[in-house]
């Protein structure tokens, strides 16, 4: 039975681990439930905590980008996930990408060695009536999902997420492919990405092949609930939406020059380093639900990948999130039960760093509540505050997951027309308001 003086956290992903760390660092005993490896999910491949199942990139780390601002906020708040990511970082231009195995191993090591955190490898099938954070993620088990549905009395929303293939670096034809980061951003002269250029004829043939390729059949209940998340569409779905949808999406060639021609390609497929050794590369933005044989056939049409060895094929799985605008406060507390918090992708926050950020806030607020202090609402001028405000105030009828972006921040007191200067002003305001809150509430890096 759960101990009323302990905090129960369900889910050992980014949000759950961050929540556990924040609460434990503030003197709270934590029981962290993770059902793997006793019960696996359709997407995970290991028993490590904080395993990354889609991309290995945590997004832009540039200071004047929305994901970069969210990372800056988390660093100031003492994020475990950010510390582990920086230790496992691999070259990725202006982005923060990690060796996913080293990253998960570091998070697991630090969580399992914390004296106030007890990791329980067991499926949580009920919601305790003691202080709890549910961070079970988009792959929440059926038993727990039924419990949450019964508690909310509301229908779930579904969308489909997909993971991108990973190829062996040595199988990439570097006589065609070339190293470069967009606009020359990157730590190495040759660039941090491998780029496979396509001319217009090659691009058109590739798009047609994607449209005609066979997909993995969805289960009947999945077919009935089909609902794609617009920011994570499978490439074959994008191909069907228009002849140039891919060229303006994951295959956009802007900021790149093919050294063989001296010109910008018509389209490009980028591959990003997936491990520190540089032996694995993932296809950026190439989430897919094609049959594995079809992936091999169609993706080998990409110049430079004609002999590619795929060490992991892409796949698609159903993701679940709650209708947060009707269920949660911006503190991430359940509206009718103050000692129950939700965090991570199940709340409708999208992206690795957004998941970790909500875990941080839930862990911090649960610890405050258990120590007799009021939970805090992050300023909406901060990126974390804006995300929490969005998921708890959006129109419930059209609610979709949201990534960090400047569009959800409140307008500046004085409009700034220049985009770059406007973004810099957003960042300066956010970090100032965060520091003010931390000083006022006595929040320190833990």
ABEGO torsion letter per residue (X at the ends): XBBAABBBBBEABAAAAAAAAAAAAAGBBBBBBBAOAABBBAABABABBGBBABBABAEBABAABAAAAAAAAAAAAGBAAAAAAAAABBBAEABBBBBAAAAAAAAAAAAAABAABBBBBBBBABBBABBBBBAAEAABBAAAAAAAAAAAGBBBBBBBBBBBBBBBAAABBAAABBBBBBGGBEABAAEABBBBBBBAAAAAAAAAAAAABBBBBBBAAAAAABBBBAABBBAAAAAAAEAAAAAABAABABGBBBAAAGBBBABBBBBBBABAAGABBBBBGBBBABBAAAAAAAAAABBGAAABBBABBBBBBBBBBBBAAAABBAAGBBAABAABBBBEAAAGBBEAAAAAAAAAAAAAAAAAAAAGBBBBBBBAABAAAAAAAAAAABBAAABBBBBBBAAABBBBABBBABAAAAAAAAAAAAAAAAAAAAAAAGBBBX
